[in-house]
Amino acid sequence: MKKHILAVAMVSVSGLTFAQSEPELKTDKSLIDQRMAHQSNTTALTPEVLWKLGRVSAEGLTADGKTLIYAVSQYNFEQNSSERNLFSVAVTGGKAIPFSQEKGGESVVHIAENGDVIYLLKGQLWKKNISGGAATQLTKGELELENVKFSPDGKYILFSQAVLIKKYHSPDRYPDLPKSDAYVFDNLDYRHWDTFNNGKFNHPFVATYDNGVIGEPVDLLQDEPYYSPQMPFGGAEDFAWSPDSKAVLYVSKKKFGTDYAVSTNTDIYRYDLSGKQTTNLTAGMNGYDTNPTYSPNGQMLTWLSMKTEGYEADKNDIVLFDKSSSQRLNLTAHWDGTVNSFIWSKDNRKIYFTAPVKGTVQLFELTVPANLRTKAFPQIQQISSGEFDITGIVGQSDNALVVTSTKLTHAPEVYRYDLSKKELKPVTTVNDELYAGIYTNKVASRVTRASDGKDLFSWVVYPPDFDPAKKISDYSVL
């Protein structure tokens, strides 16, 4: 695999800290004067300004693909607090309409065919139609729901809760010392990145569901010290329903302690509701197996898979299992790249995915083989290009993909990518007004030859008001 080493040079904006290594250029001073006049009412992107930007996340599309529900988180710097609300907007662009403005952090769970949007607020389910009207609270129980997924027939609900399994925290270990605050560990897995293991493990639960009434939940990992969703970043993407609503899939690394800490062998498990039997669908696949996703027609199951146990930076592939032929094929094994995320096309014929390439993250597509028995690998095509990252694919809208995208100089927004014209058009414009008053730093890409002969790819982010004619001696590269 040809290695491109990515280095982003973030240049300090406080003081004279940029060392120029540019060749001497002939500079048109009049152009610089015009630029400075144009930027006279703008400001640099300081940490304070950064916190004023709205954090945009795409929540989902309506069944017809014409309307987007998205969330915006706004932060209050002085109060050290945030507020997250929902909005709707036409995929073709237009005025955004506030959808849910309750206090708290709303997140969409499901958008029904009739336009009913079911969302979570403070651990409870709410419902409101996309066309308007009042919101209705569906659940009012003691259960605080997370990572909710409804069965296709609407009769069951799958969700997660943190369950106390190990008494690491002193109040759990010593009930007579409720105000103590110490942790006792005798092995690894006491922390993953910045998240400590407090003895509680995320478990998947399944229950009957009828218009807000939840039946007795069944813990699919009862009494077991395993996580699902995975810690610390796993979410509802670790869950899936079978198309017939008779089984659920969940991702888990069924190891504990030191074994858990040094392993990357997550598997995808199938739990049958009627027989209450659990089957490991990825037995023998020793790396990460995540993101189980059925094709729209329910005939094929796909997931992301890494090959090597213990290697969390391994190549990420898309693996497909065809139920009708019982054949399994790694669709991207032959391709020199690694997959970030993927979705199926509505016609079941293609898979669209994102992957890093030359310092960016772009869209790719592959055509699903008609006959897996031939073991023929599909052709893979890059379908987008530019100095931006496609950070996620929300869904398909006619002959377009709705995606989230960001640049080094702009926070994520939602865009519509036309598959025929190969162009991005904005769907949300949450931060446009703020960016109009922010100086846009120049960004340039460079490829240089490293000492080992390989290509070294870098992004150079220039400071505000950078003048290539000025020589500055001091520099700092972060």
C-alpha positions in Angstrom: 0.0 0.0 0.0 1.5 3.4 -1.0 1.8 5.4 2.2 0.9 9.0 2.3 1.8 10.5 5.7 -0.6 13.3 6.7 0.7 16.2 8.7 -1.5 19.3 9.4 0.6 22.3 10.3 -1.5 24.5 12.5 0.2 27.9 12.7 -0.1 30.0 15.8 -2.1 33.3 15.4 -0.7 35.0 18.5 2.4 37.0 17.7 5.0 36.5 15.0 5.2 32.8 15.0 5.2 31.7 11.4 8.5 30.9 9.7 8.4 31.3 6.0 10.1 28.7 3.8 8.4 30.0 0.7 10.6 30.8 -2.4 10.8 34.5 -3.1 7.6 35.6 -4.9 6.8 38.6 -7.0 3.8 40.0 -5.1 1.3 42.5 -6.4 1.0 44.9 -3.5 -2.3 46.3 -4.8 -3.9 42.9 -4.4 -2.8 42.7 -0.8 -4.2 46.2 -0.1 -7.5 45.2 -1.6 -7.7 42.0 0.4 -6.9 43.8 3.7 -9.6 46.4 2.9 -12.1 43.6 2.3 -11.1 41.9 5.6 -11.3 45.1 7.7 -14.6 44.1 9.4 -13.5 40.5 10.0 -12.0 38.7 13.0 -9.7 35.8 13.5 -11.2 32.5 14.6 -10.4 32.6 18.3 -11.4 30.0 20.9 -14.2 32.4 22.0 -15.5 32.7 18.5 -15.3 29.0 18.0 -17.7 28.3 20.9 -20.2 30.6 19.2 -20.5 28.3 16.2 -23.5 25.9 16.1 -22.6 22.2 16.1 -24.7 20.7 13.3 -25.6 17.0 13.2 -27.9 15.3 10.6 -30.6 13.2 12.3 -32.4 11.6 9.4 -34.5 12.0 6.2 -38.2 11.6 5.8 -39.3 8.4 3.9 -39.6 10.3 0.6 -36.1 11.7 1.0 -37.3 15.3 0.6 -36.9 16.7 4.1 -34.0 16.6 6.5 -34.3 16.7 10.3 -31.1 18.0 11.9 -29.9 19.1 15.3 -27.9 22.2 16.3 -26.1 22.4 19.6 -25.4 25.9 20.9 -22.9 26.5 23.7 -23.0 29.2 26.4 -19.4 30.0 27.2 -20.1 32.0 30.3 -22.5 29.4 31.8 -20.6 26.4 30.6 -23.7 24.9 29.3 -25.3 23.7 26.0 -28.7 23.4 24.4 -29.5 21.0 21.5 -32.6 21.5 19.4 -34.1 20.0 16.2 -34.9 21.7 12.9 -36.3 20.7 9.5 -35.3 21.9 6.1 -36.0 20.8 2.5 -33.1 18.7 1.1 -33.0 21.1 -1.9 -32.4 23.9 0.4 -34.5 26.7 1.8 -35.5 28.2 5.1 -35.0 26.1 8.2 -38.0 25.5 10.4 -37.7 24.9 14.2 -39.0 21.5 15.0 -38.4 20.8 18.6 -37.3 23.6 21.0 -37.7 21.9 24.4 -35.0 22.4 27.0 -32.6 19.5 26.9 -30.9 17.5 24.1 -33.2 16.0 21.6 -32.1 13.2 19.2 -34.1 11.5 16.5 -34.9 7.8 16.9 -37.2 7.1 14.0 -39.0 8.8 11.2 -42.1 6.9 10.1 -43.7 6.7 6.7 -46.5 9.0 7.7 -44.1 11.7 8.8 -44.2 11.0 12.6 -40.8 11.8 14.1 -40.0 9.9 17.3 -37.2 11.4 19.3 -35.5 11.1 22.7 -35.5 13.9 25.2 -34.1 13.3 28.7 -34.3 9.6 28.3 -38.0 9.5 27.2 -39.7 9.1 23.8 -41.6 11.9 22.2 -43.5 12.1 18.9 -44.3 15.0 16.6 -45.3 15.0 12.9 -43.1 16.6 10.4 -46.0 18.7 9.1 -46.4 20.4 12.5 -48.7 20.2 15.5 -47.9 19.6 19.1 -45.4 17.1 20.5 -46.6 14.2 22.5 -44.7 12.5 25.2 -44.9 8.7 24.6 -43.1 7.2 27.6 -43.1 8.4 31.2 -41.6 5.5 33.0 -38.5 5.1 35.2 -36.5 3.7 32.3 -34.1 6.2 30.8 -33.7 5.0 27.2 -30.6 5.2 25.1 -29.6 4.1 21.6 -33.2 3.2 20.7 -34.2 1.2 17.6 -37.7 0.0 16.7 -38.4 -3.3 15.0 -39.6 -3.0 11.4 -43.1 -4.1 12.4 -43.1 -1.6 15.2 -44.0 -4.1 17.9 -40.7 -4.2 19.7 -38.1 -1.8 21.0 -34.3 -2.3 21.4 -32.4 0.0 23.6 -29.4 0.2 25.9 -28.8 0.9 29.6 -25.8 0.9 31.8 -25.9 -2.0 34.3 -23.8 -2.3 37.5 -21.9 -5.6 37.2 -18.6 -4.9 39.0 -18.2 -3.0 42.2 -15.2 -0.8 41.4 -16.5 2.4 42.9 -16.3 2.6 46.7 -20.0 3.5 47.4 -20.9 0.3 45.5 -18.3 -1.8 47.3 -19.0 -0.3 50.7 -22.6 0.8 51.0 -21.9 2.2 54.5 -19.6 4.8 52.9 -22.0 6.4 50.4 -20.0 9.7 50.2 -16.7 8.0 49.5 -15.2 8.5 46.0 -12.5 6.0 45.2 -12.0 3.2 42.7 -10.5 -0.2 43.3 -9.1 -2.1 40.2 -7.0 -5.3 40.2 -6.6 -5.6 36.4 -6.6 -3.6 33.2 -9.6 -2.0 31.5 -9.8 0.6 34.2 -10.0 3.4 31.6 -10.6 3.6 27.8 -9.2 6.9 26.5 -10.8 9.4 28.8 -13.7 7.2 30.0 -13.2 5.3 33.3 -14.7 1.9 34.0 -17.1 2.6 36.9 -18.3 -1.0 37.0 -21.3 -0.3 34.8 -21.6 -2.0 31.5 -23.8 -1.0 28.5 -26.2 -3.8 27.8 -28.8 -4.2 25.1 -32.4 -4.7 26.2 -35.4 -5.8 24.1 -39.1 -5.4 25.0 -42.5 -5.3 23.5 -43.7 -1.8 22.5 -47.2 -0.4 21.9 -47.6 3.4 21.4 -45.4 4.3 24.3 -46.1 1.3 26.5 -42.9 -0.7 27.0 -43.2 -4.3 28.2 -40.8 -6.1 30.6 -37.3 -5.6 29.2 -35.0 -8.6 28.6 -31.3 -8.0 29.2 -29.4 -9.8 26.3 -26.2 -9.8 28.3 -27.6 -10.4 31.8 -24.9 -10.6 34.5 -22.1 -10.5 31.9 -19.3 -7.9 32.1 -19.4 -7.1 28.5 -20.3 -3.9 26.6 -22.9 -3.3 23.9 -22.8 -0.6 22.5 -19.0 -0.6 22.7 -17.1 1.8 25.0 -16.4 4.6 24.8 -17.7 5.7 21.3 -20.3 3.1 20.3 -23.9 4.0 19.8 -27.0 2.8 18.0 -25.0 1.8 15.0 -24.0 -1.3 17.1 -27.6 -2.5 16.9 -29.8 -3.7 14.1 -33.1 -5.5 13.6 -33.6 -8.4 11.3 -36.0 -7.5 8.5 -38.6 -9.9 9.8 -38.5 -8.4 13.3 -37.7 -11.8 14.8 -34.1 -11.2 15.8 -31.8 -8.4 16.9 -28.1 -8.0 16.1 -25.6 -6.4 18.5 -21.9 -5.8 18.6 -19.8 -6.9 21.6 -16.3 -7.8 22.5 -17.0 -10.6 24.9 -13.8 -10.4 26.9 -13.0 -9.0 30.3 -10.2 -7.3 32.1 -6.7 -7.5 30.6 -8.0 -9.7 27.7 -10.5 -7.0 26.9 -7.9 -4.3 27.0 -5.5 -5.9 24.5 -8.1 -7.3 22.1 -9.9 -5.7 19.2 -12.0 -8.8 18.5 -15.6 -7.5 18.5 -18.2 -9.8 17.0 -21.7 -9.4 15.7 -24.2 -11.5 17.6 -27.8 -12.5 16.6 -30.4 -12.9 19.4 -33.6 -14.8 18.3 -36.6 -13.5 20.2 -38.6 -16.7 20.1 -35.9 -19.2 21.1 -33.8 -16.8 23.1 -30.7 -18.2 21.5 -27.6 -16.2 20.7 -25.4 -16.9 17.7 -22.0 -15.4 16.8 -22.3 -14.4 13.1 -18.6 -13.4 12.8 -16.9 -16.3 14.6 -13.4 -16.7 13.2 -13.1 -13.1 12.2 -10.6 -11.8 14.7 -10.6 -8.0 14.3 -13.2 -5.4 14.8 -16.6 -6.3 13.3 -19.0 -3.4 13.6 -21.9 -1.5 12.0 -24.3 -4.4 11.0 -26.6 -3.1 8.2 -29.2 -5.0 6.1 -29.8 -4.1 2.5 -33.2 -2.4 1.9 -34.7 -5.6 0.6 -33.4 -7.5 3.6 -31.6 -10.2 1.6 -28.1 -9.1 2.4 -26.2 -8.3 5.6 -23.2 -6.0 5.5 -20.8 -4.8 8.2 -17.3 -3.2 8.7 -14.5 -5.6 9.4 -10.8 -5.5 10.4 -8.8 -8.6 9.9 -6.1 -8.5 12.5 -6.6 -9.1 16.2 -5.1 -6.4 18.5 -4.5 -4.0 15.6 -7.0 -1.1 16.0 -5.6 0.8 13.0 -6.1 -2.1 10.6 -7.7 -1.7 7.1 -11.5 -1.5 7.5 -13.4 -3.5 4.9 -17.0 -3.9 3.9 -18.1 -7.6 4.2 -21.3 -8.9 2.7 -23.3 -12.0 3.5 -26.0 -13.1 1.1 -28.8 -15.0 2.9 -30.1 -16.7 -0.2 -26.8 -18.3 -1.2 -25.2 -18.4 2.3 -22.1 -16.8 0.6 -19.8 -14.3 2.3 -17.5 -11.9 0.4 -15.1 -9.1 1.5 -16.2 -6.4 -1.1 -13.1 -4.2 -0.5 -10.3 -6.7 0.1 -8.7 -6.0 -3.3 -8.9 -2.2 -2.8 -6.0 -0.1 -1.4 -8.0 1.9 1.1 -9.9 1.8 4.4 -13.6 2.4 4.8 -15.0 4.9 7.4 -18.8 4.4 6.9 -21.3 3.2 4.3 -24.9 3.0 3.3 -26.9 1.0 0.7 -28.5 2.5 -2.3 -32.3 2.4 -2.3 -32.3 -0.1 -5.2 -30.0 -2.6 -3.4 -27.5 -2.4 -6.3 -24.8 -0.2 -4.9 -23.0 0.7 -1.7 -21.8 4.2 -1.1 -19.0 4.7 1.4 -16.5 7.3 2.7 -12.8 6.8 2.9 -9.7 8.9 3.4 -7.7 9.8 0.3 -4.8 12.3 0.0 -5.5 14.2 3.2 -9.3 14.3 2.7 -12.3 12.0 3.1 -14.3 11.4 0.0 -17.3 9.5 -1.4 -16.9 6.1 -3.1 -19.3 3.6 -4.7 -19.2 0.0 -5.6 -21.7 -2.2 -7.4 -22.8 -5.2 -5.5 -22.0 -8.5 -7.3 -25.1 -10.3 -8.7 -23.5 -13.7 -7.9 -21.3 -14.0 -4.9 -20.3 -17.6 -5.8 -18.0 -16.3 -8.5 -16.0 -14.5 -5.7 -15.5 -11.6 -8.2 -14.6 -8.3 -6.6 -16.6 -5.3 -7.5 -15.1 -2.2 -9.2 -14.7 0.7 -6.8 -14.9 4.3 -8.0 -14.2 7.5 -6.2 -17.1 9.8 -6.9 -16.2 13.0 -5.1 -13.1 15.2 -4.9 -12.1 18.4 -3.3 -10.5 20.0 -0.3 -13.1 18.9 2.1 -14.1 15.9 4.2 -17.3 13.9 3.9 -17.8 13.0 7.5 -21.0 11.0 7.1 -23.7 9.8 4.7 -27.2 10.6 6.0 -29.2 8.9 3.2 -30.3 9.0 -0.4 -32.6 11.6 -1.9 -33.6 10.7 -5.5 -30.3 10.9 -7.4 -28.4 12.5 -4.6 -26.7 11.7 -1.3 -27.3 13.8 1.7 -24.0 14.1 3.6 -22.2 16.0 6.3 -19.1 17.8 5.2 -16.4 19.9 6.8 -13.3 21.8 5.9 -10.2 22.9 7.8 -11.7 26.4 8.0 -15.4 25.5 8.4 -17.4 23.4 10.9 -19.6 20.6 9.6 -22.8 21.4 7.7 -25.2 19.2 5.7 -24.9 19.1 2.0 -26.6 17.5 -1.0 -24.2 15.6 -3.3 -25.7 15.3 -6.8 -24.6 11.9 -8.2 -24.9 13.0 -11.8 -23.4 16.5 -11.6 -20.8 15.4 -9.0 -21.2 18.6 -7.0 -22.0 19.6 -3.4 -24.7 22.1 -2.5 -25.5 23.3 1.0 -28.6 22.1 2.7 -28.0 23.8 6.1 -26.3 27.2 6.6 -26.3 27.4 10.4 -23.0 29.3 10.7 -23.0 31.4 7.5 -23.7 34.6 9.3 -20.9 34.0 11.8 -18.4 33.0 9.1 -19.1 36.2 7.2 -17.4 38.0 10.1 -14.5 35.6 10.4 -11.3 35.9 8.4 -10.9 32.8 6.2 -7.4 31.5 6.5 -5.6 30.4 3.4 -5.1 26.6 3.3 -2.7 24.9 0.9 -1.7 21.2 0.4 1.8 20.1 -0.2 3.5 16.8 -1.1 7.2 16.6 -0.3 9.7 13.8 -0.4 10.5 12.3 3.0 13.9 10.9 4.0 12.7 7.4 3.3 11.7 8.3 -0.3 7.9 8.2 0.4 5.5 11.0 -0.2 4.8 13.3 2.8 1.4 15.0 2.4 0.8 18.1 4.5 -1.9 20.7 4.9 -0.5 24.2 5.7 -2.9 26.5 7.4 -1.7 30.1 7.1 -2.3 32.7 9.9 -4.8 35.5 9.3 -3.4 38.4 7.2 -0.5 36.3 6.0 1.8 38.3 3.7 4.1 36.1 1.6 6.3 39.2 1.0 7.1 39.5 4.7 9.9 37.5 6.3 9.4 36.3 9.8 12.0 34.4 11.8 10.2 32.7 14.7 7.7 29.9 14.2 5.8 27.2 16.0 4.1 24.2 14.5 1.5 22.4 16.5 
